[in-house]
């Protein structure tokens, strides 16, 4: 569904532009047609972003729907009751957004964010003191309550480490200031030039921010695999490496690096892990795009002799001409690993690298008893016990 997103965003931008023009020219019939369509637009964006698939997204989606209802109620400029109901719908939307922020798995509020919280408080207080005397008596309390709710929403947005969220919250608050000015101070058509782009831009950002599949169910000692969208790529430049559980490198799409980091952090906090990882760290490996998936590329180890280096393709270490080209190296958990003698050191290093990712001891044939042969230009290993049993079965089958 994400493939349709550019088309939907383009149509949404055209709708918002047409609505802005209609409101500036005060074409009420055009507003009544275009505004619900634009409100439906930011809901569709959220659905295309799969907001319904995780907790943060579902709360954002609920907030968008509540605000869309408020948009419809505010179409009428003659009914004070509808305006109050519209305010209530938007207030509920702000509350739902605030709840959504606390449901984000990476929500954190500390350090400089406390200092930043002073800014919306001061701005909201200054604006309310300015507009307070211009409000009708029956609107003073509702506007005061609404102001507290939206300032709280903006402050809470700073706790989500996703730039679209605090930006959307701030744009929403600024658009509401112009709405109050338009309704209670000066209803000049020019207000629409600020209200409509800021408001619908904020809602689109909220909808887009809901696409971040960072929430996975963690039970006992098993972690659900991260969504494939974290790994989707077109070129190597789309991929990056982050520090995974116990310091192991983790490949992710740059667009969803934050989501992947949240996933890793969530797993680390909920699973009793044996952090005995001794492989290459995040800064020692690279991420590449292979078959449209970001993958970790193991580091090429140092040269063996002369110009020979360890090949990136593990199959190269199996290529042979005769049996004498083949030998054994200890692989993962003691498994015998056959290689070309030229690349024995590569195989041993690869086995050591993979051992940290493989569970379970080796219970197969003894390393020293395995036979190595060159078959079809590939080195192969044969457990003597398996061959003895096979030969015995063949002999028994031939007996009359």
LOTOR-9177 format. One record per residue (C-alpha): residue in three letters; x, y, z; residue number from 1. Coordinates in steps of 0.02 Angstrom, whole numbers, plus 32768, in hexadecimal, padded with zeros to 4 digits. Each point is the difference from the previous one (the first is absolute). Layout:
NODE  resn     X     Y     Z  resi
NODE   Ala     X     Y     Z   NUM
...
***
This chain:
NODE  resn     X     Y     Z  resi
NODE   Unk  8000  8000  8000     1
NODE   Unk  8094  8074  8019     2
NODE   Unk  8019  8005  7F44     3
NODE   Unk  7F5F  8064  7FF3     4
NODE   Unk  8038  807D  8083     5
NODE   Unk  8051  807F  7F88     6
NODE   Unk  7F61  8005  7F98     7
NODE   Unk  7F92  8014  809A     8
NODE   Unk  8070  8089  8048     9
NODE   Unk  7FFC  805D  7F5A    10
NODE   Unk  7F42  7FF9  7FF9    11
NODE   Unk  7FF8  8034  80B6    12
NODE   Unk  806F  8098  7FDE    13
NODE   Unk  7F90  8032  7F6E    14
NODE   Unk  7F65  7FF0  806D    15
NODE   Unk  804E  806C  8089    16
NODE   Unk  8035  8083  7F81    17
NODE   Unk  7F51  8005  7FB5    18
NODE   Unk  7FB3  800B  80AD    19
NODE   Unk  8075  808E  8032    20
NODE   Unk  7FCD  8060  7F64    21
NODE   Unk  7F46  7FDF  8021    22
NODE   Unk  800F  803C  80B4    23
NODE   Unk  8062  809A  7FCC    24
NODE   Unk  7F7A  802B  7F80    25
NODE   Unk  7F78  7FCD  807F    26
NODE   Unk  7FAB  7F86  7F8A    27
NODE   Unk  7F97  7FA6  8084    28
NODE   Unk  7FBB  7F7A  7F8D    29
NODE   Unk  80B0  7FD3  7FC5    30
NODE   Unk  803C  7FFA  80B5    31
NODE   Unk  7F72  7F8B  802F    32
NODE   Unk  8035  7F89  7F76    33
NODE   Unk  80BE  800C  800C    34
NODE   Unk  801B  8003  80BC    35
NODE   Unk  7FB3  7F54  8026    36
NODE   Unk  8062  7FBA  7F6D    37
NODE   Unk  80A3  8047  8043    38
NODE   Unk  7FD7  7FBC  80AD    39
NODE   Unk  7FE0  7F56  7FB3    40
NODE   Unk  80A8  8014  7FAA    41
NODE   Unk  8069  8001  809E    42
NODE   Unk  7FA1  7F68  8040    43
NODE   Unk  8026  7FA4  7F5E    44
NODE   Unk  80B8  802F  8011    45
NODE   Unk  8004  7FB2  80AE    46
NODE   Unk  7FAB  7F62  7FC2    47
NODE   Unk  807B  7FF0  7F6F    48
NODE   Unk  808B  8013  807F    49
NODE   Unk  7FB7  7F6A  8060    50
NODE   Unk  7FDE  8069  809B    51
NODE   Unk  7F80  7F7E  8035    52
NODE   Unk  8088  7F7C  8014    53
NODE   Unk  804D  8040  80A1    54
NODE   Unk  7FD0  805A  80A0    55
NODE   Unk  804C  80AB  7FDC    56
NODE   Unk  7FB3  8002  7F52    57
NODE   Unk  7F53  7FCF  803E    58
NODE   Unk  7FFC  8090  807D    59
NODE   Unk  803A  8078  7F79    60
NODE   Unk  7F7A  7FBD  7F8A    61
NODE   Unk  7F7B  8019  8087    62
NODE   Unk  803C  80B4  8017    63
NODE   Unk  7FF6  8020  7F44    64
NODE   Unk  7F4E  7FBF  7FF8    65
NODE   Unk  7FCD  806D  8094    66
NODE   Unk  804C  8099  7FAB    67
NODE   Unk  7FA8  7FD5  7F5C    68
NODE   Unk  7F5B  8005  805F    69
NODE   Unk  8033  80AA  8045    70
NODE   Unk  8022  803E  7F4F    71
NODE   Unk  7F4F  7FD5  7FCB    72
NODE   Unk  7FB4  8053  809A    73
NODE   Unk  8063  80A1  7FE3    74
NODE   Unk  7FBF  8015  7F4F    75
NODE   Unk  7F71  8069  8046    76
NODE   Unk  8030  80AE  803A    77
NODE   Unk  7F53  802E  803E    78
NODE   Unk  7FE4  7F7C  8086    79
NODE   Unk  805B  801B  80A7    80
NODE   Unk  7FCA  7F52  8036    81
NODE   Unk  8053  7FAC  7F6B    82
NODE   Unk  809C  8066  801F    83
NODE   Unk  8006  7FC3  80B5    84
NODE   Unk  7FE3  7F4D  7FC7    85
NODE   Unk  808A  8017  7F81    86
NODE   Unk  8074  803F  8089    87
NODE   Unk  7FD3  7F67  8067    88
NODE   Unk  8027  7F8C  7F6E    89
NODE   Unk  80AA  8053  7FE7    90
NODE   Unk  8022  7FFC  80BC    91
NODE   Unk  7FDE  7F45  7FFF    92
NODE   Unk  8074  7FF1  7F6A    93
NODE   Unk  808B  8058  8061    94
NODE   Unk  7FE5  7F8C  8094    95
NODE   Unk  800B  7F68  7F8D    96
NODE   Unk  80A1  8043  7FB3    97
NODE   Unk  8048  8018  80AE    98
NODE   Unk  7FD5  7F4D  802F    99
NODE   Unk  804F  7FC6  7F5C   100
NODE   Unk  80A4  8056  802C   101
NODE   Unk  8009  7FA1  80A5   102
NODE   Unk  7FE0  7F5E  7FA1   103
NODE   Unk  8096  8017  7F8F   104
NODE   Unk  8082  7F7D  8034   105
NODE   Unk  808D  8080  7FF8   106
NODE   Unk  7FA4  8088  8064   107
NODE   Unk  8078  8057  8077   108
NODE   Unk  7FF5  80A7  8059   109
NODE   Unk  809F  803A  8052   110
NODE   Unk  8090  807B  7FF5   111
NODE   Unk  7FE8  8092  7F89   112
NODE   Unk  7F4C  7FCE  7FDE   113
NODE   Unk  7FCF  804A  80A8   114
NODE   Unk  804A  80A6  7FC9   115
NODE   Unk  7FA6  7FF5  7F58   116
NODE   Unk  7F5C  7FE5  805C   117
NODE   Unk  8008  80B3  803F   118
NODE   Unk  7FEC  8045  7F50   119
NODE   Unk  7F4F  7FC0  7FDA   120
NODE   Unk  7FCA  802D  80B2   121
NODE   Unk  803A  80B4  7FEC   122
NODE   Unk  7FBB  800F  7F4F   123
NODE   Unk  7F57  7FB8  8032   124
NODE   Unk  7FF2  806D  809B   125
NODE   Unk  8030  809E  7FA1   126
NODE   Unk  7F83  7FDD  7F75   127
NODE   Unk  7F73  7FD8  8079   128
NODE   Unk  801E  809F  8064   129
NODE   Unk  7FFB  8063  7F5D   130
NODE   Unk  7F5F  7FB3  7FBF   131
NODE   Unk  7FA8  7FEA  80A8   132
NODE   Unk  7FAC  80AA  8000   133
NODE   Unk  7FC3  7FE7  7F4E   134
NODE   Unk  7FA4  7F5E  8026   135
NODE   Unk  7F43  7FFA  801F   136
NODE   Unk  7FDB  7FD7  80B5   137
NODE   Unk  7FBF  7F51  7FD7   138
NODE   Unk  80A2  7FD5  7FA5   139
NODE   Unk  807F  8036  8082   140
NODE   Unk  8001  7F5C  8063   141
NODE   Unk  7FF6  7F8B  7F67   142
NODE   Unk  8090  805C  7FAB   143
NODE   Unk  8066  7FFC  80A1   144
NODE   Unk  7FE7  7F43  800F   145
NODE   Unk  8026  7FE6  7F48   146
NODE   Unk  809F  8066  8010   147
NODE   Unk  803E  7F94  8090   148
NODE   Unk  7FDC  7F62  7F9B   149
NODE   Unk  805B  8038  7F63   150
NODE   Unk  8097  8042  8061   151
NODE   Unk  800B  7F58  8059   152
NODE   Unk  7FFA  7FA8  7F58   153
NODE   Unk  808E  8069  7FBB   154
NODE   Unk  806B  7FE1  809C   155
NODE   Unk  7FE1  7F45  7FF8   156
NODE   Unk  8031  7FFD  7F48   157
NODE   Unk  80B3  802D  8030   158
NODE   Unk  8010  7F53  804F   159
NODE   Unk  7FF1  7FA7  7F58   160
NODE   Unk  80AB  7FFC  7FA9   161
NODE   Unk  7FB3  8012  7F55   162
NODE   Unk  800E  80AF  7FB7   163
NODE   Unk  7F56  7FF9  7FA9   164
NODE   Unk  7FA3  7FF1  80A5   165
NODE   Unk  8036  809F  805C   166
NODE   Unk  7FFA  805F  7F5A   167
NODE   Unk  7F4D  7FC6  7FE1   168
NODE   Unk  7FCC  802C  80B1   169
NODE   Unk  804C  80AE  7FF2   170
NODE   Unk  7FAF  8022  7F57   171
NODE   Unk  7F59  7FC7  8045   172
NODE   Unk  800F  8077  8094   173
NODE   Unk  802E  8093  7F91   174
NODE   Unk  7F6D  7FDE  7F8C   175
NODE   Unk  7F8C  7FFF  8097   176
NODE   Unk  8040  80AB  8031   177
NODE   Unk  7FCD  8041  7F55   178
NODE   Unk  7F56  7FA9  8011   179
NODE   Unk  7FE2  805C  80A4   180
NODE   Unk  8035  80A3  7FAF   181
NODE   Unk  7F8C  7FDF  7F6D   182
NODE   Unk  7F6A  7FD8  806F   183
NODE   Unk  8015  807D  808C   184
NODE   Unk  806E  8090  7FC5   185
NODE   Unk  8004  801C  7F43   186
NODE   Unk  7FAB  7F8E  7F82   187
NODE   Unk  806A  803E  7F6F   188
NODE   Unk  800B  7F84  7F6D   189
NODE   Unk  80BE  8008  800D   190
NODE   Unk  7FF6  7F95  809D   191
NODE   Unk  7FDB  7F6B  7F91   192
NODE   Unk  80AC  8010  7FB1   193
NODE   Unk  804A  7FCD  80A7   194
NODE   Unk  7F79  7F91  804C   195
NODE   Unk  7FE4  7F84  7F74   196
NODE   Unk  80B3  7FD7  7FC9   197
NODE   Unk  803F  7FF8  80B4   198
NODE   Unk  7F71  7F94  803E   199
NODE   Unk  7FFA  7F84  7F70   200
NODE   Unk  80BD  7FFB  7FF8   201
NODE   Unk  8004  7FD2  80B9   202
NODE   Unk  7F7F  7F76  7FE8   203
NODE   Unk  8060  7FB9  7F6D   204
NODE   Unk  809F  7FFC  8069   205
NODE   Unk  7FA4  7FA6  808D   206
NODE   Unk  7FBE  7F82  7F82   207
NODE   Unk  80AC  7FE2  7FB4   208
NODE   Unk  8050  7FF2  80AD   209
NODE   Unk  7F8A  7F70  8026   210
NODE   Unk  8067  7F94  7F88   211
NODE   Unk  8087  7FBC  8071   212
NODE   Unk  7FEB  7F46  8024   213
NODE   Unk  8066  8005  80A0   214
NODE   Unk  7F89  7F9C  806E   215
NODE   Unk  8013  7F44  8006   216
NODE   Unk  7FBB  7F81  8079   217
NODE   Unk  8088  7FBD  8072   218
NODE   Unk  7FD5  7F64  8064   219
NODE   Unk  8071  7F94  806D   220
NODE   Unk  80A9  7FF2  7FA8   221
NODE   Unk  7FC2  8010  7F4C   222
NODE   Unk  7FFB  80A2  7F9D   223
NODE   Unk  7F92  8019  7F69   224
NODE   Unk  806B  8022  7F66   225
NODE   Unk  8002  80B7  7FCE   226
NODE   Unk  7F8C  8034  7F71   227
NODE   Unk  804E  7FE8  7F56   228
NODE   Unk  7FE2  80B7  7FD8   229
NODE   Unk  8096  8028  806F   230
NODE   Unk  806E  7FA1  7F87   231
NODE   Unk  7FB4  8036  7F58   232
NODE   Unk  807C  805A  7F91   233
NODE   Unk  802B  802B  7F4D   234
NODE   Unk  80BA  8024  800E   235
NODE   Unk  808B  7FED  8080   236
NODE   Unk  7FEA  80B8  802C   237
NODE   Unk  7F53  7FD8  8048   238
NODE   Unk  804D  7F8F  8085   239
NODE   Unk  8058  8027  80A3   240
NODE   Unk  8043  7FA2  8097   241
NODE   Unk  7FC2  801B  80B1   242
NODE   Unk  8037  7FAE  80A1   243
NODE   Unk  7F92  7F6B  8024   244
NODE   Unk  7FE6  7F92  8098   245
NODE   Unk  80A1  7FE7  8064   246
NODE   Unk  805C  806E  7F84   247
NODE   Unk  7FE4  7F8F  7F69   248
NODE   Unk  7FEF  8062  7F5D   249
NODE   Unk  7F4F  8014  7FBC   250
NODE   Unk  7FD6  8035  7F4D   251
NODE   Unk  7F70  8078  7FE3   252
NODE   Unk  7FB8  8073  7F7D   253
NODE   Unk  8039  80B2  8025   254
NODE   Unk  7F4B  8039  7FFB   255
NODE   Unk  7FD3  7F89  808C   256
NODE   Unk  80A2  8003  8063   257
NODE   Unk  7FA5  804B  8095   258
NODE   Unk  7F7C  7F77  7FFB   259
NODE   Unk  8084  7F78  7FF9   260
NODE   Unk  805E  8050  8091   261
NODE   Unk  7F5F  8004  8066   262
NODE   Unk  7FE3  7F49  7FD8   263
NODE   Unk  80AF  7FD0  803A   264
NODE   Unk  7FED  8067  809F   265
NODE   Unk  7F58  7FB0  8022   266
NODE   Unk  8047  7F50  7FED   267
NODE   Unk  8095  8028  8070   268
NODE   Unk  7F8D  803E  8089   269
NODE   Unk  7F89  7F6C  7FFB   270
NODE   Unk  806D  7F67  7FE5   271
NODE   Unk  8083  7FB4  8070   272
NODE   Unk  808F  7FFD  7F84   273
NODE   Unk  80A8  7FAB  8006   274
NODE   Unk  8069  8090  7FC1   275
NODE   Unk  809A  7F9D  7FD1   276
NODE   Unk  800C  8048  7F51   277
NODE   Unk  80B4  800D  7FC7   278
NODE   Unk  7FEB  801E  7F46   279
NODE   Unk  8021  80A1  7F9F   280
NODE   Unk  7FAD  809A  804A   281
NODE   Unk  7F8B  8075  7FA3   282
NODE   Unk  808D  8073  7FC9   283
NODE   Unk  8063  7F6D  7FB7   284
NODE   Unk  7F7D  7FC2  7F84   285
NODE   Unk  7F9D  804B  7F72   286
NODE   Unk  7F4B  7FED  7FC7   287
NODE   Unk  7FDC  7FD6  7F4A   288
NODE   Unk  7F61  7FEF  7F9B   289
NODE   Unk  7FEB  7F4D  7FC4   290
NODE   Unk  7F5F  7FCA  7FA9   291
NODE   Unk  7FAB  80A0  803F   292
NODE   Unk  802C  7FD7  80B5   293
NODE   Unk  8082  8055  806D   294
NODE   Unk  807D  7F81  803E   295
NODE   Unk  809F  8004  8068   296
NODE   Unk  809C  7FE2  7F99   297
NODE   Unk  8085  7FA6  8063   298
NODE   Unk  80A9  8057  8002   299
NODE   Unk  8084  7FBB  7F8A   300
NODE   Unk  8089  7FBD  806F   301
NODE   Unk  80B7  8025  7FE4   302
NODE   Unk  8065  7FB5  7F72   303
NODE   Unk  803B  7F4D  8016   304
NODE   Unk  809C  8009  7F96   305
NODE   Unk  8036  806C  7F70   306
NODE   Unk  7F6B  803C  7F9E   307
NODE   Unk  7F85  7F80  8044   308
NODE   Unk  7F6F  8043  8066   309
NODE   Unk  7F66  7FB0  8048   310
NODE   Unk  7F76  7FFD  7F7C   311
NODE   Unk  7F57  804D  8022   312
NODE   Unk  7FAB  7F68  7FB4   313
NODE   Unk  800F  7F6E  807C   314
NODE   Unk  7FEC  7F83  7F70   315
NODE   Unk  80A9  8035  7FBD   316
NODE   Unk  8053  7FAC  8095   317
NODE   Unk  7FB9  7F58  7FC4   318
NODE   Unk  8043  8003  7F4F   319
NODE   Unk  8080  7F77  7FDC   320
NODE   Unk  8054  7F9B  7F77   321
NODE   Unk  803A  7F66  8060   322
NODE   Unk  7FE8  7FB5  80AC   323
NODE   Unk  80A8  8048  8035   324
NODE   Unk  7FB9  80B0  7FED   325
NODE   Unk  7F83  7FE1  808B   326
NODE   Unk  8016  8006  80BB   327
NODE   Unk  7F9D  8019  80A0   328
NODE   Unk  7FE7  8097  8070   329
NODE   Unk  7FA0  8006  80A1   330
NODE   Unk  7F59  8052  7FDD   331
NODE   Unk  7F6F  8037  806C   332
NODE   Unk  7FF2  7FA4  80A7   333
NODE   Unk  8089  7F88  7FC9   334
NODE   Unk  7FAD  7FCA  7F5F   335
NODE   Unk  8080  7FC5  7F7F   336
NODE   Unk  8009  8080  7F74   337
NODE   Unk  804B  7FD2  7F59   338
NODE   Unk  8063  8081  7F9F   339
NODE   Unk  8084  8018  7F7C   340
NODE   Unk  80A8  7FFE  8059   341
NODE   Unk  8022  80AB  7FB6   342
NODE   Unk  7F71  8047  8068   343
NODE   Unk  800E  7F9D  80A1   344
NODE   Unk  8023  809B  8069   345
NODE   Unk  7F65  8055  7FB6   346
NODE   Unk  7F94  7F6B  802F   347
NODE   Unk  8041  7FFD  80B3   348
NODE   Unk  7FDE  80B9  8015   349
NODE   Unk  7F55  7FEF  7FB4   350
NODE   Unk  7FD9  7F6E  8073   351
NODE   Unk  8032  8068  8096   352
NODE   Unk  7F94  8090  7FC2   353
NODE   Unk  7F67  7F90  7FE6   354
NODE   Unk  8015  7FA3  80A4   355
NODE   Unk  7FBB  8094  8061   356
NODE   Unk  7F5D  7FF5  7F9D   357
NODE   Unk  7FE5  7F44  8007   358
NODE   Unk  7FB1  7FA2  8091   359
NODE   Unk  801D  7F4C  8031   360
NODE   Unk  809C  7F93  800C   361
NODE   Unk  803E  7F8C  7F77   362
NODE   Unk  7FD3  7F49  8015   363
NODE   Unk  8038  7FC0  7F56   364
NODE   Unk  809A  7FA0  7FC8   365
NODE   Unk  80A6  8024  8051   366
NODE   Unk  8061  808C  7FAB   367
NODE   Unk  809C  7F96  7FEC   368
NODE   Unk  7FA3  7F6D  7FAF   369
NODE   Unk  7FA6  805C  7F76   370
NODE   Unk  8036  7FD8  7F4E   371
NODE   Unk  801A  808D  7F83   372
NODE   Unk  7FF1  7FE7  7F44   373
NODE   Unk  7FEF  806B  7F64   374
NODE   Unk  7F5D  7FDA  7FA7   375
NODE   Unk  7FC0  8063  7F6B   376
NODE   Unk  8086  8083  8021   377
NODE   Unk  7FBF  801B  80B1   378
NODE   Unk  8050  7FC8  80A1   379
NODE   Unk  7F8D  7F8B  8061   380
NODE   Unk  8009  7FAD  80AB   381
NODE   Unk  7FC1  7F54  802B   382
NODE   Unk  7FE6  7FBA  80AD   383
NODE   Unk  8054  7F52  8003   384
NODE   Unk  7F73  7FBB  8069   385
NODE   Unk  7F7F  8035  7F80   386
NODE   Unk  8063  7FB3  7F72   387
NODE   Unk  801A  7F5D  8061   388
NODE   Unk  7F46  7FF4  8020   389
NODE   Unk  7FDA  8025  7F49   390
NODE   Unk  807B  7F7D  7FC3   391
NODE   Unk  7FBB  7F81  807A   392
NODE   Unk  7F4F  801F  7FC0   393
NODE   Unk  803B  7FEA  7F4C   394
NODE   Unk  8057  7F5D  8029   395
NODE   Unk  7F69  7FBD  805C   396
NODE   Unk  7F90  802E  7F6F   397
NODE   Unk  806E  7FA0  7F84   398
NODE   Unk  7FFE  7F62  8069   399
NODE   Unk  7F83  7F7C  7FC0   400
***
